[in-house]
Amino acid sequence: MGRPAIVEIEPKPLPDDELVARIFRGLGDATRIRILRLLLEGPSTQKEIVERVGLSQGRVSQHLSCLVWCGFLHRERRGRSVEYSIANARVPALLDLGVGFLESTHGDIGSCRIVADDSIEAK
């Protein structure tokens, strides 16, 4: 049995809080952040991204697919290669907000242990 699909064919109507949480989950991997930062410099092919990120083509492809499906990136075929670019003008601001938050908390997030909602016990 294979892995479940990472995208829904039809968008699901969800509450705004869930949709905002999905934005942050889309950004919730350091490799995806590195890819976005790289693409802020300008469009790149998948091969260039793989070389700069230093991961396997398969892993980078998974991250790129996530970023495309979540609306962060645009993908365009150019001959035999695929070029990726930032799809939403607000991506740089999102990344800047993260850096600003990090600076304002003096790196406290480094001691944060992320847990799933269902593992938090009611007090």
Secondary structure, DSSP 8 states (H G I E B T S, - for coil): -----SS-SS-----HHHHHHHHHHHT-SHHHHHHHHHHHT--EEHHHHHHHHTS-HHHHHHHHHHHHHTTSEEEEEETTEEEEEE--TTHHHHHHHHHHHHHHTTTGGGG-----GGGS---
